[in-house]
Amino acid sequence: MGHILTAKDGAKGGKKSKRKPFDERFKDFLAETVGGLTNEDHLREALMKFALKGNVKAATELLDRAHGKPKQPIQQDISLDSEITVNFEPVKKKK
């Protein structure tokens, strides 16, 4: 079984850690296989079980990852000598 990541795993007191950065270690953790499934698969299964039991946050997380977060237009009206309307749209990150 793999190492459980804790808050103590990071750099301490501003010293540079000799360990891999957290995101790299977490990717390694997700890729480890336990019982024929990766840890990522186990986490996904657990999240799906919570969602099916009515956990709205779990369902939202799954739907956001499967279909993307819904666009939320932002509109700001600014009144000066003349009226200016600025519309912002979220920018999708490149994969």
Rosetta silent file (secondary structure, phi, psi, omega in degrees, C-alpha in Angstrom):
SEQUENCE: MGHILTAKDGAKGGKKSKRKPFDERFKDFLAETVGGLTNEDHLREALMKFALKGNVKAATELLDRAHGKPKQPIQQDISLDSEITVNFEPVKKKK
SCORE:     score description
SCORE:     0.000 S_00000001
   1 L     0.000  148.856 -175.089    0.000    0.000    0.000 S_00000001
   2 L   -79.956  173.825  179.285    1.244    3.510   -0.751 S_00000001
   3 L   -75.236  133.650  175.396    2.259    6.369    1.478 S_00000001
   4 L   -84.479  126.569 -178.314   -0.566    8.481    2.909 S_00000001
   5 L   -77.742  133.781  179.652    0.117   12.162    2.232 S_00000001
   6 L  -126.768  170.048  178.550   -0.006   14.420    5.280 S_00000001
   7 H   -64.406  -23.402 -179.018    0.404   18.124    5.991 S_00000001
   8 H   -77.212   -4.356 -175.619    3.873   17.348    7.379 S_00000001
   9 H   -75.917  -11.581 -176.378    5.073   16.221    3.931 S_00000001
  10 L   -87.015 -176.531  178.126    5.943   19.754    2.722 S_00000001
  11 L   -69.081  146.615 -177.971    8.973   21.969    3.305 S_00000001
  12 L  -114.771  138.891  173.362    9.480   23.111    6.893 S_00000001
  13 L    57.739   30.091  178.302   10.624   26.513    8.102 S_00000001
  14 L    78.245   -1.462  178.602   11.304   27.862    4.650 S_00000001
  15 L   -76.257  147.323  178.643   13.939   25.193    3.997 S_00000001
  16 L   -75.086  127.658 -179.050   13.952   23.600    0.596 S_00000001
  17 L   -78.169  144.729  175.526   12.569   20.084    0.768 S_00000001
  18 L   -84.755   -6.599 -179.916   14.492   17.229   -0.795 S_00000001
  19 L   -81.395  162.355  173.899   11.177   15.599   -1.583 S_00000001
  20 L   -64.201  153.931  174.263    9.262   15.877   -4.827 S_00000001
  21 L   -59.576  153.392 -176.217    6.686   18.683   -4.942 S_00000001
  22 H   -53.013  -44.776 -176.116    3.275   17.724   -3.564 S_00000001
  23 H   -61.941  -35.945  178.436    1.571   17.636   -6.983 S_00000001
  24 H   -69.559  -42.338  178.666    4.125   15.124   -8.305 S_00000001
  25 H   -65.590  -36.961  179.655    3.809   12.918   -5.222 S_00000001
  26 H   -67.426  -39.239  176.206    0.018   13.087   -5.429 S_00000001
  27 H   -61.894  -41.512  177.175    0.105   12.006   -9.092 S_00000001
  28 H   -62.063  -44.381  178.609    2.323    9.085   -8.087 S_00000001
  29 H   -59.028  -45.407 -179.167   -0.113    8.218   -5.272 S_00000001
  30 H   -63.562  -30.716 -177.350   -3.087    8.284   -7.664 S_00000001
  31 H   -81.197  -16.989 -179.812   -1.266    5.975  -10.079 S_00000001
  32 L   -63.237  144.173 -178.819   -0.492    3.312   -7.432 S_00000001
  33 E  -102.856  131.185  177.051   -2.507    0.123   -7.778 S_00000001
  34 E  -133.913  121.521  177.868   -4.344   -1.419   -4.838 S_00000001
  35 L    62.936   31.902  177.517   -6.596   -4.450   -5.286 S_00000001
  36 L    86.475   -6.036  178.025   -6.465   -4.266   -9.080 S_00000001
  37 E  -123.905  152.661  175.196   -7.536   -0.596   -9.235 S_00000001
  38 E   -75.304  160.420  175.574   -5.523    2.596   -9.039 S_00000001
  39 H   -59.217  -33.165  177.097   -5.993    4.897   -6.064 S_00000001
  40 H   -62.278  -42.531  177.640   -7.577    7.318   -8.524 S_00000001
  41 H   -62.881  -42.078  178.405  -10.162    4.663   -9.432 S_00000001
  42 H   -61.702  -42.655  179.217  -10.855    3.986   -5.738 S_00000001
  43 H   -64.843  -41.529  179.095  -11.371    7.715   -5.079 S_00000001
  44 H   -62.417  -43.889  178.905  -13.665    8.057   -8.083 S_00000001
  45 H   -61.268  -43.616  179.661  -15.734    5.068   -6.931 S_00000001
  46 H   -62.682  -41.696  179.804  -16.031    6.509   -3.415 S_00000001
  47 H   -63.721  -39.920  178.580  -17.088    9.891   -4.811 S_00000001
  48 H   -65.017  -38.861  178.710  -19.743    8.212   -6.988 S_00000001
  49 H   -63.083  -43.831  177.407  -21.125    6.321   -3.971 S_00000001
  50 H   -60.787  -43.572 -178.911  -21.435    9.575   -2.004 S_00000001
  51 H   -62.193  -42.940 -179.224  -23.138   11.266   -4.977 S_00000001
  52 H   -67.898  -21.929  176.936  -25.630    8.411   -5.370 S_00000001
  53 L   -86.589    1.785  175.629  -26.503    8.683   -1.659 S_00000001
  54 L   104.713    6.885  178.549  -27.486   12.325   -2.206 S_00000001
  55 L   -74.140  106.915 -174.959  -24.259   14.205   -1.445 S_00000001
  56 H   -64.518  -39.752 -179.942  -24.700   17.294   -3.625 S_00000001
  57 H   -62.130  -43.290  178.233  -21.038   18.373   -3.375 S_00000001
  58 H   -63.151  -43.406  179.112  -19.867   14.946   -4.597 S_00000001
  59 H   -63.692  -40.493  179.248  -22.364   15.024   -7.471 S_00000001
  60 H   -62.757  -44.943  179.508  -21.280   18.549   -8.420 S_00000001
  61 H   -59.972  -44.886  179.952  -17.610   17.535   -8.479 S_00000001
  62 H   -64.947  -45.661 -179.145  -18.335   14.554  -10.722 S_00000001
  63 H   -65.508  -39.118  178.250  -20.562   16.526  -13.099 S_00000001
  64 H   -61.795  -38.379 -179.042  -18.055   19.404  -13.324 S_00000001
  65 H   -76.636  -32.969 -179.053  -15.322   16.983  -14.320 S_00000001
  66 H   -77.912  -39.135 -173.192  -17.490   15.053  -16.761 S_00000001
  67 H  -119.755   -3.502 -176.042  -19.178   18.010  -18.481 S_00000001
  68 L    84.250  153.995  179.229  -17.190   21.059  -17.372 S_00000001
  69 L   -71.730  142.609  178.081  -18.395   23.782  -15.069 S_00000001
  70 L   -64.731  143.728  177.603  -21.359   25.768  -16.376 S_00000001
  71 L   -66.474  138.632  177.569  -20.487   29.187  -17.742 S_00000001
  72 L  -124.825   94.150 -178.499  -21.353   32.002  -15.396 S_00000001
  73 L   -62.779  142.706  178.811  -21.478   35.268  -17.289 S_00000001
  74 E  -118.170  128.300  179.075  -20.393   38.321  -15.335 S_00000001
  75 E  -124.961  133.704  179.394  -21.760   41.734  -16.236 S_00000001
  76 E  -127.911  124.289  176.220  -20.601   45.005  -14.746 S_00000001
  77 E  -102.609  125.789  179.627  -22.289   48.314  -15.495 S_00000001
  78 E  -119.111  126.164  179.187  -20.154   51.396  -14.912 S_00000001
  79 E  -105.765  119.025  173.697  -21.662   54.861  -15.111 S_00000001
  80 L  -122.840 -136.329  172.542  -19.330   57.747  -15.933 S_00000001
  81 L   -68.177  -30.837  175.665  -20.061   60.551  -18.393 S_00000001
  82 L  -131.967  163.509 -176.494  -21.213   57.779  -20.674 S_00000001
  83 E   -91.061  134.835  177.987  -22.303   54.235  -19.950 S_00000001
  84 E  -125.183  131.821  176.482  -19.887   51.358  -20.508 S_00000001
  85 E  -115.067  127.577  179.556  -20.886   47.698  -20.240 S_00000001
  86 E  -115.784  125.498  177.663  -18.171   45.093  -19.785 S_00000001
  87 E  -111.363  125.878  178.320  -18.982   41.404  -20.223 S_00000001
  88 E  -107.722  140.692  173.979  -16.513   38.837  -18.911 S_00000001
  89 L  -125.999  141.769  178.926  -16.502   35.189  -19.919 S_00000001
  90 L   -61.237  145.333  178.268  -14.417   32.503  -18.228 S_00000001
  91 L   -98.018  128.795  179.339  -11.333   31.448  -20.156 S_00000001
  92 L   -79.071  135.295  177.566  -10.902   27.706  -20.640 S_00000001
  93 L   -77.133  143.629  175.756   -7.497   26.371  -19.688 S_00000001
  94 L   -76.573  140.935  179.828   -5.619   24.425  -22.323 S_00000001
  95 L   -85.891    0.000    0.000   -5.073   20.778  -21.405 S_00000001
